[in-house]
Amino acid sequence: MAGKRYKKIYTRENSLLAFQVWAEQETNAPKSVFDWYNLSTDIIYDVNAGVGEVYYRDGIFARSKGYITRNMRRNKDFVRTTMRWYGDLLDILEKSWKNKKALGGREELIRYYYIAAKAWCGLSVSYHVPTMRNLSKEDKQLAMRLRERGADFLDDIDHVIVKTLKKLYPELGEYARYVSIDEVKSNKTPKMSVLRERSRHYIYFGDRIFTGIKFDQFLKKQKLIVRKEKARHSDIVRGQTAMKGIVVGRARVVLKKAQVKDIRKGEVLVATMTTPDYVVGMRKAAAFVTDEGGITCHAAILARELKKPCIIGTSFATHMLKNGDMVEVDADKGTVRILKHMM
């Protein structure tokens, strides 16, 4: 019997609890607002040193879009109603984002967890709006405004989560980011040896945290199949233009937020995606190239604001380019050409 098939869709650097919010909004949260949800085994989070590769089971996105389309046919006010309660929840969350402080305590963090998961359901609907037909101009504008407000949703909620965890469990230091929602609920944190193990590597799947097992071994044991796309051997990387312009400079590949400080003036920032944590480095960089993203992603928005060339959605830039490679970013054509490889 063939195993379930998955494909890597995203790479994100976030806390365990933030990844659990992600899982919650795909599984349990939709039950309270929609008549549709995914299974907890439809997504795999393979997290190494805090950086998670997120794999979705084949067919999930088509199923999600199909659900939204069916609801729109049954209820012409579906998008408008969804955006209204999403906006109300976003108002609550934004207060904590702007406050930039830890939440009041454990119970408030638990409540925040569920509000964030439910709000994310509304955000997900807003991302489907551009492809929807027979939707009024007013409803589309409302959805796009709310989509833009939630552009950095995951990182915004994660900043609050991590600050609160550190406040609740100061003795854990940076390891607090590896505490789970169930451990917060019980107010019983695991041994430091367990948290250290999670900080090196863990897999979150089916509402369970797995440690001490390599990803390939885990897939084999669970009878799961991951479809891996390989980068082509080429000196040209192609993507979508987010901001036109041509720049020549050395590549700076940034895979973790802690590496942003290494960016030097005039370098080409290469990342899976960018978040507000990258802004200091982005102001130094001459151009941006990302694996992921659309025209409303963080890198695209900031590129237009700073008027710097930007190419998004390359899929493989972080794999094909190396630190120190001399590259030409031709965002007029959507290409990155390697002029000289770093030896």
N, C-alpha and C positions, 0 to 999 in steps of 0.2 A: 504493500500500500504506500503510495507516494506521500511524502510529508508536506506540511503546509509551506508555502513559498513566501519569502519576504524580500524586500529590497530596501537598502539604506536610502533614506530620504533627507535626513537632517544630521548636522553635527552641532552640538551645543555644550557650553561649559556652565553647568548649574549645580545647585545642591540636590541631594537626594530628595528632599521634600518638594522641591520645585518640579523634579521629574515626576513625582507622585501626583502633584496637581495636574500635570499634563495627562497622566494616565486616568485620573479621576474624571477629567472633562471628556475623555473619549468613551468612558464606560458607565460609571454610576450617575454622574451629573446630568447627562441628557435624559435620563429616565424621569427626572423631576420636571423637565420643561418640554420634552419632545416625546414622541412615541417610537424613538429609534436610539440605538446605542451600539457600540462595538464591544467585543469580548475582551477581557483582560489579557488574553493570549494573542490578540491581534497585533500587538506592538511589543518590540523588544528594545530595551535600553541597555546597551553595552558600554559601560562607563570605565574609562581608564584615567586615573589621576584627575578625576573630576570632569573630564571631557567625555560626553556621551555621544555615541553613534546610535541614531534612532532608526529602527527598521520597522516598516509597515508591511502588514500582510497584503498580498496582491488583492486588488479589487476594492479596498477600503474607500479610496477617494471617489471612485465611481458610485459606490453605494451611498456615500454622504451626499453627493450632488443629486443623486436620484431622489433621496429623501426630501431634500429642500425643494426640488422641482415639483414633487407630488403635493407637498404642503401648500405651495404657491397656487397650484391648480384648485385645491380644495378651499383655500382661504386667501382671498386677494389681499388681506391685511396682514398676512403672515410675517413678511419682512418688516413692515412698519412696527407691528406689535413686538417682535423680537428685538428690534433695535431700541425700542423705548425702554424695555426692562434691562437690556444690556447697558444702555447709557446710564440708567439709575445705579447699577452695580459699579460701573466704571467711575462714577462720581465718588462712591465710597472708597474704592481702591486708590484713586488719584490723591485723595487727602493724605494717605500714608506715604505715597511716593514723593509728594512735595514736602512733606514733613521731614523726610529723611531720618527718621528716628525709629527705634525698635518699638514694637507694639507693647501694650500694657502688661501682658502676661500670657500664660499658657492657654487659657480659655479664649482669649482674643485671637491668638495665633490659630487655634483650631477653627474658629469662626471664619477667619480670614482665608484659610485653606479652602473651605467650601464655597465662599463667595467668589474667590478667584476661579475655581473650577467651573462654577455656573456661568460666570461672566465670559469665560473663554468659549463656552458654547455659542454665545452671541457673537463673539469675535469671529468664530469659524464661519458663521452664516455670512458675515460681512465680506469675507474673502471670496465668496462665490458670486457676489452681486454683479461684478463687471460682466460676467458671462450670461446673466439672466435676461431673458426677453420679457416683453409685456410688463415691465416694471416702470412705475411712474418716475419722472425726473426727480421729483421731491424725495421719493423713497431711496433712489440711488444716491442722491446727494447726502442724505442723512446717514446712510450706511457707510459711504466713503469717508465722511467726517469722523465717524466713530472708529472706523478702521485705522485712520491716521492717528487718532488719539491712542490707540492700542498698538501702535507699530512696534514698541519695545516691551510688550506686555510681559513676556517671560522674564526678562532681565529686571524689569521694574518690580515685579512681585518677589523675585529672588533676592534682591537687595534687602527688602523688608524682612523676608524669611530668615536670611542669614544673620542680620543684625539682631533679630529677636531671639534666635537660637543661642547666639553668643551671650546675650543678656541673661537668658534663662539658665544656661549651663556654662558659666565663665571658666570653669575648671577644664573644659574640653578644648578651649582655644579654637584653632582652625578646624579641628575635627568635629565641631558642632554641626558643620554643614553635611555630615554623613548620618545624622540622626533622622529616623523615619517618623512619619505621622503617628503610627501606632505607639511608638516610644514616647512621643510627646503626650499623647492621650493618657498613657499609663503613668507618665512622669518617671519612667524607669529607663535610663539610658544604658546601652550595652557597655561591656568592658572596653577599655581603651584598645586592647588588642584587636577587638572586633572592628572598631572604628578605623584603626590603622589599616586593617585588611581591606575595608571598603574604600579607603582613600587610594589604595593601589589599584584595585579593580573590583567591580561588582557588576552583576547583571540583574536588572529588574524586569520581571516577567511574570504574568499571572498573579499579580498582587504579592509576589514573593521576592526576597532579596537573596541572590545566590553569590557566594564567594568561594575562593579556593578552586575554581574550575576555569579553564581556558574557554574562550568563546567557541572555538571549533568543536571542542569536546562537549560543550553544553548543547550545541545544535544537534550533534549526533545523538546524544542521550535523549533529547526531547523530540527527536525525529522531525527536525525543522530544516528547511532548505533556504539559504540566502543566495539570491542572484547578485553576483558581483560584476559591476561594469569596470572594465579595465581601461586605463588611460592609453591612448594611442601614442606610439613613439613618434614624436614630431617636435619641431622647433616652433610650432605655432599653436597657440591656445585660442579658441574662439568662444565668444559669449555675446551677450546683449548689451548694447550701448545704453548707459544711463545718463552720461554726460559726455559730450563730444570733446575732442582735443587729442593732441599727439605729444607724448612725453618719452624721453629716453632716460633710463636710470637703473640703478641696481635694485634687484628684488629683495624684499624683506618679508619672509614668510612668517606669519604670526598665527600660531595654533592655540595659544592660551592668552588670557587677559594680562597675565604677569609679564608677557613678552612685549607688550605695547611700548614699554619704556625704552626698548632697544631700537626703536625706529629712529632713523637719522634723517635730517633735512634732505629732501630731494630724492629719497628712495621711493620705490613703488611698493605700496602695501599690498600684500597678497594674503587673503584670509578666507576661511570657509564662509564667514559673514562678519559684519561688524555690529557693534552695539554702542550705547553712549560711553561705555568704558574705554572705547577706542579713540574717542575724539581728540585727546591730547596728541596722540601719534598721527592721527589723520591730518591734523593741521600742519605737521612737519612733512608728511609724505607729498609727493608730486602727483601721484595718481593712485587709484584703488582698483583692485581686481579681486573678485570673490567667486567662490564655487557656487553659492546659492543666491537667491534673491530675485525680486521683481522690481518694477518701476517705483513701487512705494516702500521698498526696503530701506533700512537705515543708511546703508552706503550710498544708495542712489539719491536719497534726500539730501544728505550732507554734501555729496559731490556737487549737486546743483547749487547749494548754498555757498560753498567755497569756490565754485567754478573750477573744479579739478576734473580731469578725464577719469571716467569710471566705466568699467566693464563688469557686468554681473552675470550670474548663471552659467559660468564656464564649466562647472561640474568637477574639473580635474586640475585647476590651476595650482592648488596647494600640493598636488602630487607631481606635477610636471615641472614646476619652477623650484629652484633652490636658492637659499640665501646667497647673495652675491652675484647671481646671474645678471649680466647686462641685458636689459630687455627694452623693446620699443612697444609702448602702449599706444595703439592706434584706435582710439575710441570712435573715430569717424567710421571705421570699418568694423569695429567690434573684435579686433584681433590683438594678441600679445605675441610678439616675435622674440625669440631668444637670439640675441646677437652674439653673445659670448657666454659659454658655460663657465661657472665657477669651478676651478680645479680643486 
